Amino acid sequence: MPIASKLSHFIDSKGITFQPLHHPRSEHFGHAIELANAVPELCAKTIPLIDKAGPAIAVIPYLADLDLEVINTTLSRQFQPLSEENTSKLFRDCDSGAVPAFGMAYGLPVIIDLDMLENDYVFSASGCACTLLKMPGIVFRTAMMGAIKGRISKWPDANSECLGEGLVECDGHVSLDLVARKLERLYQLPPMPETAVRIMHLTSDPDSDVFQLAALIEKDPSLSAQVMRYARSALFSYRGELNSIKDAVNIVLGFDRVSQLSMGIAASKAFNIPQHGPLGLEHFWQHALYSGVLCQALALMAKPCLEIDEKDAYLAGLLHNFGVLLIGHLFPPEFKMLNKLRESEPEASMADIEQQVFGMGGAQEFISLGHGSIGAVLLKMWGLPDACIKAAAMHQKLDYQGAGEYYVYLVQVVNYYLAQEGIGDETIEYDPQPVLELLGLDEEKVQELMSVCIEQCRSLDGMISHMAA
């Protein structure tokens, strides 16, 4: 069954629009979120309840816990969680762990946390262990009009958070989940633009093809123009004529490179930051495009036994600095200060500059973490690959060891060589030799490759000016 029968009848009767996200059969709701590549922060967790007066369901953010005491005190009830056995009897048309948020489809009262009504999109179970529902926030809010609304969630570790250290776990490492929760509670994080979402869904579909990708890109004239400029650049040395996006994909760029580049360009439209300055859009895109190309080139040279995916390496390089865009979007005063300090102190590291901004505004707790960590939060929320998330989060940590370390190393090496050319926001006080040895790369050959690739990337500068305009 694609979705539960009672839910299907309810959706049809209310004219509710949604997007089904089909996935392999899941064992529980959290597993379904992972398989469907859904955004955990936007998922609605359904908790069946019961007391002497009858059953109900509570709907809260997936990452939160239910505050049952608040519900019982406010409503003068004595609710307890409904057992799994009784839940299956109450929701006979639903698979285990797939109870949807729409209790009204089953004639049940719904108690919903207010946080769930503030999202641009919401993901819900569908009653089927092979499908999640994604719907616009306005549609979800309309469907929940008859629900009881209130603050019924509590966030894990909330009592242990303290000012200035509330985003750090006990081992001293930043908790991206905790950063995400606090950012979302305080600020409106930008959703991934619709074009970028469609590209992501297309590339995750094994049955998709070049023609579908080209058709999607062609719907955006600006994106189409940038892809064509990229294909005609000196990077690829193609001397023939390119008359369409299909030609650019088929003849020069390939499906993977076009989809990744297009997704990155489309995703960047979620932000509104200044064009000029060392951290402005022009410099950002120069750094991003060069980094993607160079990370992919190094990945192809690295030891095969490391199993570095060249596609993930390209995307890690392209997106590793998205935190700069997020700072500029959420915290304009702090971004303005960062931009000025970067310009006046070109020899200082970005980490040092970000620490100087610490304490200058309401964003102090987040800015102090560095643009890498908060950028990783957004990439995780958007469902990007783990390699990209880790490269963003850790590229400022020169002593990093752990999951995704090879992608982190690629970004760090590339930043080092780009800094020597005056490109990017990092300094050149870094010895790449130990990392090159780990990757199985010869320093002299890497220098030659970097020199050639950077010279070829110069042909992208015209494209970059159009992207930043």
C-alpha positions as CSV (number, residue, x, y, z in Angstrom):
1,M,0.0,0.0,0.0
2,P,1.4,3.5,-0.9
3,I,-0.3,5.1,2.2
4,A,-2.8,4.0,4.8
5,S,-6.4,3.6,3.5
6,K,-8.0,5.9,6.1
7,L,-5.3,8.5,5.7
8,S,-5.8,8.3,1.9
9,H,-9.6,8.9,2.3
10,F,-8.9,11.9,4.7
11,I,-6.4,13.5,2.3
12,D,-8.7,13.1,-0.7
13,S,-11.7,14.6,1.2
14,K,-9.6,17.6,2.4
15,G,-7.9,18.2,-0.9
16,I,-4.5,17.9,0.7
17,T,-1.5,18.1,-1.6
18,F,1.7,16.2,-0.8
19,Q,4.7,14.5,-2.3
20,P,5.2,10.8,-1.6
21,L,8.8,9.8,-0.9
22,H,9.1,6.1,-1.6
23,H,11.9,4.2,-0.1
24,P,12.9,0.6,0.9
25,R,10.9,-0.9,3.7
26,S,11.8,0.6,7.0
27,E,12.0,-0.9,10.5
28,H,10.8,2.3,12.3
29,F,10.2,6.0,11.7
30,G,13.8,7.0,12.2
31,H,14.9,4.4,9.7
32,A,12.3,5.7,7.2
33,I,13.7,9.2,7.6
34,E,17.2,7.9,6.7
35,L,16.1,5.8,3.8
36,A,14.0,8.6,2.3
37,N,16.7,11.2,2.8
38,A,14.2,13.3,4.7
39,V,15.3,16.3,6.8
40,P,15.0,15.1,10.5
41,E,14.5,18.7,11.8
42,L,11.3,18.9,9.6
43,C,9.8,15.5,10.5
44,A,6.7,15.1,12.6
45,K,6.9,12.4,15.2
46,T,3.6,10.8,16.2
47,I,3.1,9.5,19.7
48,P,-0.2,7.7,20.4
49,L,-1.6,8.4,24.0
50,I,-4.4,7.1,26.1
51,D,-6.2,7.7,29.4
52,K,-9.6,6.8,30.9
53,A,-11.3,9.3,28.6
54,G,-9.9,7.7,25.4
55,P,-7.0,7.8,23.0
56,A,-5.3,10.8,21.3
57,I,-2.1,11.4,19.5
58,A,0.6,14.0,20.1
59,V,2.7,15.4,17.2
60,I,6.1,16.8,18.0
61,P,9.4,17.5,16.2
62,Y,11.3,14.3,15.5
63,L,14.4,15.4,17.4
64,A,12.4,16.4,20.5
65,D,10.9,14.5,23.4
66,L,7.3,14.7,24.5
67,D,6.6,16.7,27.7
68,L,3.7,14.6,28.9
69,E,3.5,16.5,32.2
70,V,2.7,19.7,30.4
71,I,-0.1,18.0,28.4
72,N,-1.7,16.4,31.4
73,T,-1.4,19.6,33.5
74,T,-2.8,21.8,30.8
75,L,-5.6,19.6,29.7
76,S,-6.4,18.0,33.1
77,R,-5.8,14.6,31.6
78,Q,-3.8,11.5,32.7
79,F,-2.4,10.5,29.4
80,Q,0.2,7.7,29.1
81,P,1.9,6.4,25.9
82,L,-0.2,3.8,24.2
83,S,1.5,0.3,24.0
84,E,2.7,-0.9,20.7
85,E,0.2,-3.7,20.7
86,N,-2.8,-1.4,21.3
87,T,-1.4,1.1,18.7
88,S,-1.5,-1.6,16.1
89,K,-5.1,-2.3,17.0
90,L,-6.0,1.4,16.8
91,F,-4.2,1.9,13.5
92,R,-5.1,-1.4,11.8
93,D,-4.3,-0.1,8.3
94,C,-0.8,1.2,9.3
95,D,2.5,-0.6,9.4
96,S,4.4,-0.7,12.7
97,G,6.3,2.6,13.4
98,A,4.5,4.4,10.5
99,V,1.5,6.1,12.3
100,P,0.8,9.3,10.5
101,A,0.5,12.7,12.2
102,F,-3.1,13.1,11.0
103,G,-5.0,11.5,13.9
104,M,-8.2,13.2,12.7
105,A,-8.3,10.7,9.8
106,Y,-9.0,8.1,12.6
107,G,-11.4,10.3,14.5
108,L,-8.8,11.0,17.2
109,P,-8.0,14.3,18.8
110,V,-4.5,15.7,17.9
111,I,-2.3,17.7,20.3
112,I,0.5,19.3,18.2
113,D,3.6,21.2,19.3
114,L,3.7,24.8,17.9
115,D,7.2,24.3,16.5
116,M,5.7,21.9,13.9
117,L,3.6,24.7,12.6
118,E,6.5,27.0,11.8
119,N,8.3,24.9,9.1
120,D,8.3,25.6,5.4
121,Y,7.9,21.8,4.8
122,V,6.9,18.9,7.0
123,F,7.6,15.2,6.6
124,S,5.1,12.7,8.1
125,A,4.7,9.0,8.2
126,S,2.1,7.7,5.8
127,G,1.0,4.5,7.5
128,C,3.1,2.6,5.0
129,A,6.7,1.5,6.0
130,C,7.8,2.2,2.4
131,T,6.6,5.8,2.0
132,L,7.0,9.2,3.7
133,L,4.8,12.2,3.0
134,K,6.3,15.6,2.3
135,M,4.0,18.6,2.2
136,P,4.3,22.4,2.2
137,G,4.0,23.9,5.7
138,I,0.9,25.9,4.7
139,V,-0.8,22.7,3.7
140,F,0.2,20.9,6.9
141,R,-1.0,23.9,9.0
142,T,-4.4,23.8,7.2
143,A,-4.7,20.1,7.8
144,M,-4.0,20.7,11.5
145,M,-6.6,23.4,12.0
146,G,-8.7,21.4,14.4
147,A,-5.7,20.3,16.5
148,I,-5.0,21.4,20.1
149,K,-1.8,23.5,19.9
150,G,0.8,24.2,22.5
151,R,4.4,23.9,23.6
152,I,4.5,20.2,24.4
153,S,8.1,19.3,23.5
154,K,11.3,19.2,25.5
155,W,14.7,19.1,23.9
156,P,17.4,16.6,25.0
157,D,20.2,18.0,27.0
158,A,18.4,21.3,27.4
159,N,19.1,21.4,31.1
160,S,22.8,20.8,30.7
161,E,23.3,23.7,28.2
162,C,25.1,26.7,29.7
163,L,25.9,30.0,28.1
164,G,28.9,29.9,25.8
165,E,29.2,26.1,26.1
166,G,25.7,25.1,25.3
167,L,26.7,23.8,21.8
168,V,29.5,21.6,23.0
169,E,29.1,18.0,24.1
170,C,31.0,16.5,27.1
171,D,34.0,15.4,25.0
172,G,34.6,19.0,23.8
173,H,33.3,18.4,20.3
174,V,30.5,20.4,18.7
175,S,27.2,18.7,18.5
176,L,25.7,19.5,15.1
177,D,22.3,18.2,16.2
178,L,22.3,20.6,19.1
179,V,23.5,23.5,17.0
180,A,20.7,22.8,14.5
181,R,18.1,22.7,17.2
182,K,19.2,26.0,18.7
183,L,19.6,27.7,15.4
184,E,16.1,26.6,14.3
185,R,14.6,27.8,17.6
186,L,16.1,31.2,17.3
187,Y,16.3,31.8,13.5
188,Q,14.5,30.9,10.3
189,L,17.0,28.7,8.5
190,P,16.6,29.0,4.7
191,P,15.0,25.9,3.1
192,M,16.8,24.4,0.1
193,P,15.4,26.2,-3.0
194,E,12.9,24.1,-5.0
195,T,15.2,23.7,-8.1
196,A,18.0,22.3,-5.9
197,V,15.5,19.9,-4.2
198,R,14.3,18.7,-7.6
199,I,17.9,18.1,-8.7
200,M,18.7,16.2,-5.6
201,H,15.7,14.0,-6.0
202,L,16.5,13.4,-9.7
203,T,20.1,12.4,-9.0
204,S,18.9,10.0,-6.2
205,D,16.6,8.2,-8.7
206,P,18.5,5.4,-10.5
207,D,16.1,5.6,-13.4
208,S,16.7,9.3,-14.1
209,D,18.6,10.3,-17.3
210,V,20.4,13.1,-19.0
211,F,17.3,14.3,-20.7
212,Q,15.3,14.8,-17.5
213,L,18.3,16.7,-15.9
214,A,18.7,18.9,-19.0
215,A,14.9,19.6,-19.0
216,L,15.0,20.6,-15.3
217,I,18.0,22.9,-15.8
218,E,16.5,24.5,-18.9
219,K,13.6,25.8,-16.8
220,D,16.0,28.2,-15.1
221,P,17.6,30.5,-17.7
222,S,20.2,31.8,-15.3
223,L,21.3,28.3,-14.3
224,S,21.3,27.2,-17.9
225,A,23.6,30.0,-18.9
226,Q,26.0,29.2,-16.1
227,V,26.2,25.5,-17.0
228,M,26.9,26.4,-20.7
229,R,29.7,28.8,-19.7
230,Y,31.2,26.1,-17.5
231,A,31.1,23.6,-20.3
232,R,32.8,26.1,-22.7
233,S,35.6,26.9,-20.3
234,A,39.2,26.0,-20.7
235,L,38.8,23.3,-18.1
236,F,37.4,21.0,-20.7
237,S,39.1,22.3,-23.9
238,Y,36.1,21.4,-26.0
239,R,36.5,23.1,-29.4
240,G,33.2,22.0,-31.0
241,E,29.9,23.8,-30.8
242,L,27.6,23.4,-27.8
243,N,24.0,24.5,-28.6
244,S,22.0,23.0,-25.7
245,I,22.2,21.8,-22.2
246,K,21.9,18.3,-23.5
247,D,25.0,18.8,-25.5
248,A,26.8,20.2,-22.5
249,V,25.9,17.2,-20.4
250,N,26.3,14.5,-23.0
251,I,29.5,15.7,-24.8
252,V,31.5,17.6,-22.1
253,L,30.4,17.6,-18.5
254,G,28.6,14.3,-17.8
255,F,25.5,13.7,-15.6
256,D,27.2,13.7,-12.2
257,R,29.3,16.9,-12.6
258,V,26.3,18.9,-14.1
259,S,23.9,17.7,-11.4
260,Q,26.4,18.6,-8.6
261,L,27.3,22.0,-10.0
262,S,23.7,22.8,-10.8
263,M,22.6,21.8,-7.3
264,G,25.2,24.0,-5.7
265,I,24.3,27.0,-7.8
266,A,20.6,26.5,-7.2
267,A,21.1,26.0,-3.4
268,S,23.1,29.2,-3.1
269,K,20.0,31.2,-4.1
270,A,18.7,30.6,-0.6
271,F,21.0,33.3,0.7
272,N,21.2,37.1,0.4
273,I,24.7,38.4,1.0
274,P,26.8,41.3,-0.4
275,Q,28.5,40.8,-3.7
276,H,31.8,42.4,-2.9
277,G,34.5,42.1,-0.3
278,P,36.8,39.1,0.5
279,L,33.8,37.2,1.8
280,G,31.3,38.5,-0.8
281,L,29.6,36.4,-3.5
282,E,32.3,37.0,-6.1
283,H,35.2,35.7,-4.0
284,F,32.9,33.0,-2.5
285,W,32.1,31.5,-5.9
286,Q,35.7,31.8,-7.2
287,H,36.8,29.8,-4.1
288,A,34.0,27.3,-4.4
289,L,34.3,26.5,-8.1
290,Y,38.1,26.3,-8.0
291,S,37.9,24.1,-4.8
292,G,35.4,21.7,-6.4
293,V,37.6,21.2,-9.5
294,L,40.8,20.8,-7.5
295,C,39.4,18.4,-4.9
296,Q,38.1,16.2,-7.7
297,A,41.5,16.2,-9.4
298,L,43.3,15.3,-6.2
299,A,40.8,12.5,-5.5
300,L,41.6,10.9,-8.8
301,M,45.3,11.0,-8.0
302,A,44.9,9.6,-4.5
303,K,45.6,5.9,-3.5
304,P,42.8,3.8,-4.9
305,C,42.7,1.7,-1.7
306,L,41.3,4.9,0.1
307,E,38.1,4.6,-2.0
308,I,37.7,8.3,-2.2
309,D,34.6,9.1,-4.4
310,E,35.6,11.8,-6.9
311,K,32.0,13.0,-7.1
312,D,31.7,13.5,-3.4
313,A,35.2,15.1,-3.4
314,Y,33.9,17.6,-6.0
315,L,30.8,18.4,-4.0
316,A,32.8,18.7,-0.7
317,G,35.1,21.3,-2.3
318,L,32.2,23.1,-3.9
319,L,30.1,23.4,-0.7
320,H,32.6,23.4,2.2
321,N,32.3,27.2,2.7
322,F,28.5,27.4,2.7
323,G,28.7,28.5,6.3
324,V,30.0,31.8,5.1
325,L,26.8,32.3,3.2
326,L,24.7,31.2,6.2
327,I,26.4,33.8,8.5
328,G,25.8,36.5,5.9
329,H,22.2,35.5,5.6
330,L,21.3,35.1,9.3
331,F,23.7,37.6,10.9
332,P,24.3,40.6,8.6
333,P,26.0,42.8,11.2
334,E,28.4,40.1,12.2
335,F,29.1,39.2,8.5
336,K,29.8,42.9,7.8
337,M,32.4,42.8,10.6
338,L,33.9,39.6,9.3
339,N,34.2,41.0,5.8
340,K,36.0,44.1,7.1
341,L,38.4,42.1,9.3
342,R,39.2,39.7,6.5
343,E,40.1,42.6,4.3
344,S,42.1,44.5,6.9
345,E,43.9,41.4,8.3
346,P,44.7,39.2,5.2
347,E,47.4,37.2,7.1
348,A,45.0,36.1,9.9
349,S,43.2,32.8,9.8
350,M,39.4,32.8,9.4
351,A,39.2,31.0,12.8
352,D,41.1,33.9,14.4
353,I,38.9,36.5,12.7
354,E,35.7,34.7,13.7
355,Q,36.9,34.7,17.3
356,Q,37.4,38.4,17.2
357,V,33.7,38.8,16.2
358,F,32.7,36.6,19.1
359,G,30.7,38.6,21.6
360,M,29.8,41.4,19.2
361,G,26.2,40.5,18.8
362,G,23.3,38.2,19.4
363,A,24.9,35.5,17.2
364,Q,28.0,35.2,19.5
365,E,27.3,31.6,20.5
366,F,27.2,30.5,16.8
367,I,29.8,32.7,15.3
368,S,32.3,31.4,17.8
369,L,31.9,27.9,16.4
370,G,33.2,29.0,13.1
371,H,31.6,29.1,9.7
372,G,32.5,25.4,9.1
373,S,30.3,24.0,11.9
374,I,27.2,26.1,11.2
375,G,27.5,25.5,7.5
376,A,27.6,21.7,8.2
377,V,24.4,22.1,10.1
378,L,22.6,23.5,7.0
379,L,24.1,20.9,4.7
380,K,22.9,18.2,7.1
381,M,19.5,19.7,7.3
382,W,19.3,19.8,3.5
383,G,20.3,16.1,3.3
384,L,23.6,16.4,1.6
385,P,26.1,13.5,1.6
386,D,28.1,12.8,4.8
387,A,31.4,13.6,3.0
388,C,30.2,17.1,2.3
389,I,28.9,17.6,5.8
390,K,32.1,16.5,7.4
391,A,34.3,18.5,5.0
392,A,32.4,21.6,5.9
393,A,32.4,21.0,9.6
394,M,36.1,20.1,10.0
395,H,38.0,21.9,7.2
396,Q,39.2,24.4,9.8
397,K,40.5,21.7,12.1
398,L,44.0,20.9,10.9
399,D,44.5,18.1,13.3
400,Y,41.2,16.3,12.5
401,Q,41.0,12.6,12.4
402,G,37.8,10.6,12.1
403,A,34.9,9.9,9.8
404,G,35.3,11.4,6.3
405,E,38.8,12.5,7.1
406,Y,40.1,12.1,3.5
407,Y,37.6,14.6,2.2
408,V,38.5,17.0,4.9
409,Y,42.2,16.6,4.0
410,L,41.4,17.2,0.3
411,V,39.7,20.5,1.1
412,Q,42.6,21.5,3.5
413,V,45.2,20.8,0.8
414,V,43.3,22.7,-1.8
415,N,42.8,25.7,0.5
416,Y,46.5,25.8,1.1
417,Y,47.4,25.9,-2.6
418,L,44.6,28.4,-3.4
419,A,45.8,30.7,-0.6
420,Q,49.2,30.9,-2.3
421,E,47.3,32.3,-5.3
422,G,45.4,34.8,-3.2
423,I,42.1,32.8,-3.5
424,G,39.9,31.8,-0.6
425,D,39.6,32.9,3.0
426,E,42.3,30.7,4.6
427,T,46.0,31.4,5.2
428,I,49.0,29.4,3.9
429,E,50.4,28.6,7.4
430,Y,50.0,24.9,6.9
431,D,52.3,22.0,6.0
432,P,50.5,19.8,3.5
433,Q,53.2,17.1,3.4
434,P,51.9,14.7,6.1
435,V,48.4,14.8,4.6
436,L,49.8,14.3,1.1
437,E,51.6,11.2,2.3
438,L,48.4,9.8,3.9
439,L,46.6,10.3,0.6
440,G,49.5,8.7,-1.4
441,L,50.2,11.9,-3.3
442,D,53.6,13.2,-4.4
443,E,54.1,16.8,-3.5
444,E,55.9,17.8,-6.7
445,K,53.2,16.2,-8.9
446,V,50.5,17.9,-6.8
447,Q,52.1,21.3,-7.3
448,E,52.2,20.7,-11.0
449,L,48.6,19.6,-11.1
450,M,47.5,22.6,-9.0
451,S,49.3,25.0,-11.2
452,V,47.7,23.6,-14.4
453,C,44.2,23.3,-12.9
454,I,44.3,26.8,-11.3
455,E,45.3,28.3,-14.7
456,Q,42.4,26.4,-16.4
457,C,40.0,27.6,-13.7
458,R,40.8,31.2,-14.5
459,S,38.5,30.7,-17.5
460,L,35.6,30.5,-15.0
461,D,36.1,34.0,-13.7
462,G,33.6,35.4,-16.3
463,M,31.0,32.9,-15.2
464,I,31.7,33.8,-11.6
465,S,30.9,37.5,-12.2
466,H,27.5,36.5,-13.6
467,M,26.8,34.2,-10.7
468,A,27.6,36.9,-8.1
469,A,25.6,39.6,-9.9
